[in-house]
Amino acid sequence: MIDEHAVPVADPTLLPVSETVIGVAGKRVIVTGGAGGIGRAVTLGMADAGAKVVCADISAMPLQALVRESSGNGRWIRGLEFDLGDLDSLSRMIESAVQTLGGLDVLCNIAGVQLRKPARDVTASEWQRVMDVNLRGSFFACTQASRYLTSGGSIINFSSASSQVAIENISVYSAAKSGMTQLTRALAIEWAKDGIRVNAIGPGYIRTGMTADVMADPPRRDWLLQRIPAGRFGEPGDLVGATVFLASDAARYITGQILMVDGGWVAW
Ligand SMILES: NC(=O)c1ccc[n+]([C@@H]2O[C@H](COP(=O)([O-])OP(=O)(O)OC[C@H]3O[C@@H](n4cnc5c(N)ncnc54)[C@H](O)[C@@H]3O)[C@@H](O)[C@H]2O)c1
């Protein structure tokens, strides 16, 4: 017999609805590379979803323009200049961001540089710069941020589809991004016991300043397009949903994963 007046017994296997909703309202977020194509979209997406965002970048003018034009009207965005290739500058940025935010819940490690060159033409200083920014800087951004993240914190690294498929003339970049992929897994297992999740996103070809030269080269562009099952290049906004999801409590049991956002490229 069904007793409609019976008090329901809480099912410990069910999450409260608030924790299953993909949301970042109230979270305190650092976005590095926030003045670039993808970083800007993520900054705005996070702020529109109610997060407090410190947007950090080496490029002063686009950073100032973003903060000036996009902050307010319900969005909380602050800007900080820094150089990910300089570890002192990185430390100062993280400390200042944490102070401004009043703590830290999420790091989106998006800043990065590309080097398009035949491997034999790459100089030692070019190799060093790509590694210093894309791999060494990103690693220390994770370790420094992890000191402030409490249980429930999330780090989202930006790797690349080119960490899984080889593409001509970007050997150094691919090596750095492959390092980022494995670094993500290594940090995820090390920090899981602290309740800190570490995941990565692997963008395919996204229309930003980084790929403008490829998009302006019709034979190269068409060759690439044929390899994308979705039949189009990505837009910066295509990365926002995946980033917000990985930052949210809905992803609370997901760590050490590399989520490809590439229109199907690496599944080919
Ligand atoms: N666009 C793509 O197709 C694509 C594909 C795969 C991976 N990614 C990765 O996504 C991330 C964002 O790329 P994007 O396409 O938006 O590029 P972008 O060039 O538009 O943005 C990169 C941002 O990083 C900043 N930056 C560069 N060096 C820095 C440094 N030393 N310190 C601080 N900031 C620095 C730049 O000023 C810029 O604002 C990068 O890590 C990139 O490698 C992009």
The ligand as an SDF file (V2000), in Angstrom:
LIG
                    3D

 44 48  0  0  0  0  0  0  0  0999 V2000
   43.2680   28.3570  -32.0340 N   0  0  0  0  0  0  0  0  0  0  0  0
   43.4430   27.0590  -32.1590 C   0  0  0  0  0  0  0  0  0  0  0  0
   43.1460   26.4860  -33.1960 O   0  0  0  0  0  0  0  0  0  0  0  0
   44.0190   26.2490  -31.0290 C   0  0  0  0  0  0  0  0  0  0  0  0
   44.1500   24.8790  -31.2330 C   0  0  0  0  0  0  0  0  0  0  0  0
   44.6640   24.0910  -30.2180 C   0  0  0  0  0  0  0  0  0  0  0  0
   45.0590   24.6460  -29.0230 C   0  0  0  0  0  0  0  0  0  0  0  0
   44.9360   25.9880  -28.8510 N   0  0  0  0  0  0  0  0  0  0  0  0
   45.3940   26.5350  -27.5740 C   0  0  0  0  0  0  0  0  0  0  0  0
   44.3740   27.3140  -26.9910 O   0  0  0  0  0  0  0  0  0  0  0  0
   44.9620   28.3850  -26.2440 C   0  0  0  0  0  0  0  0  0  0  0  0
   44.3790   29.7120  -26.6960 C   0  0  0  0  0  0  0  0  0  0  0  0
   44.7100   29.8910  -28.0590 O   0  0  0  0  0  0  0  0  0  0  0  0
   44.0360   31.0050  -28.9960 P   0  0  0  0  0  0  0  0  0  0  0  0
   43.7140   30.3460  -30.2540 O   0  0  0  0  0  0  0  0  0  0  0  0
   43.0010   31.7430  -28.2500 O   0  0  0  0  0  0  0  0  0  0  0  0
   45.3050   31.9200  -29.2590 O   0  0  0  0  0  0  0  0  0  0  0  0
   45.4700   33.4990  -29.1710 P   0  0  0  0  0  0  0  0  0  0  0  0
   46.8090   33.7660  -29.7660 O   0  0  0  0  0  0  0  0  0  0  0  0
   44.2780   34.1840  -29.7080 O   0  0  0  0  0  0  0  0  0  0  0  0
   45.5140   33.7290  -27.5980 O   0  0  0  0  0  0  0  0  0  0  0  0
   46.6120   33.3760  -26.8140 C   0  0  0  0  0  0  0  0  0  0  0  0
   46.7100   34.3780  -25.6980 C   0  0  0  0  0  0  0  0  0  0  0  0
   47.8210   34.0240  -24.8760 O   0  0  0  0  0  0  0  0  0  0  0  0
   48.5140   35.2110  -24.5680 C   0  0  0  0  0  0  0  0  0  0  0  0
   49.9100   34.9250  -24.2800 N   0  0  0  0  0  0  0  0  0  0  0  0
   50.8610   34.5140  -25.1450 C   0  0  0  0  0  0  0  0  0  0  0  0
   52.0480   34.4240  -24.5400 N   0  0  0  0  0  0  0  0  0  0  0  0
   51.8330   34.7780  -23.2450 C   0  0  0  0  0  0  0  0  0  0  0  0
   52.6900   34.9040  -22.1240 C   0  0  0  0  0  0  0  0  0  0  0  0
   53.9930   34.6610  -22.2110 N   0  0  0  0  0  0  0  0  0  0  0  0
   52.1470   35.2980  -20.9590 N   0  0  0  0  0  0  0  0  0  0  0  0
   50.8190   35.5800  -20.8580 C   0  0  0  0  0  0  0  0  0  0  0  0
   49.9720   35.5040  -21.8970 N   0  0  0  0  0  0  0  0  0  0  0  0
   50.4770   35.1000  -23.0700 C   0  0  0  0  0  0  0  0  0  0  0  0
   48.3890   36.0800  -25.8110 C   0  0  0  0  0  0  0  0  0  0  0  0
   48.6480   37.4490  -25.5410 O   0  0  0  0  0  0  0  0  0  0  0  0
   46.9630   35.7980  -26.2300 C   0  0  0  0  0  0  0  0  0  0  0  0
   46.0670   36.7240  -25.6640 O   0  0  0  0  0  0  0  0  0  0  0  0
   46.4710   28.2620  -26.4590 C   0  0  0  0  0  0  0  0  0  0  0  0
   47.0600   27.5630  -25.3780 O   0  0  0  0  0  0  0  0  0  0  0  0
   46.5740   27.4650  -27.7250 C   0  0  0  0  0  0  0  0  0  0  0  0
   47.8040   26.7780  -27.8220 O   0  0  0  0  0  0  0  0  0  0  0  0
   44.4370   26.8100  -29.8140 C   0  0  0  0  0  0  0  0  0  0  0  0
  1  2  1  0
  2  3  2  0
  2  4  1  0
  4  5  1  0
  4 44  2  0
  5  6  2  0
  6  7  1  0
  7  8  2  0
  8  9  1  0
  8 44  1  0
  9 10  1  0
  9 42  1  0
 10 11  1  0
 11 12  1  0
 11 40  1  0
 12 13  1  0
 13 14  1  0
 14 15  2  0
 14 16  1  0
 14 17  1  0
 17 18  1  0
 18 19  2  0
 18 20  1  0
 18 21  1  0
 21 22  1  0
 22 23  1  0
 23 24  1  0
 23 38  1  0
 24 25  1  0
 25 26  1  0
 25 36  1  0
 26 27  1  0
 26 35  1  0
 27 28  2  0
 28 29  1  0
 29 30  1  0
 29 35  2  0
 30 31  1  0
 30 32  2  0
 32 33  1  0
 33 34  2  0
 34 35  1  0
 36 37  1  0
 36 38  1  0
 38 39  1  0
 40 41  1  0
 40 42  1  0
 42 43  1  0
M  CHG  2   8   1  16  -1
M  END
$$$$
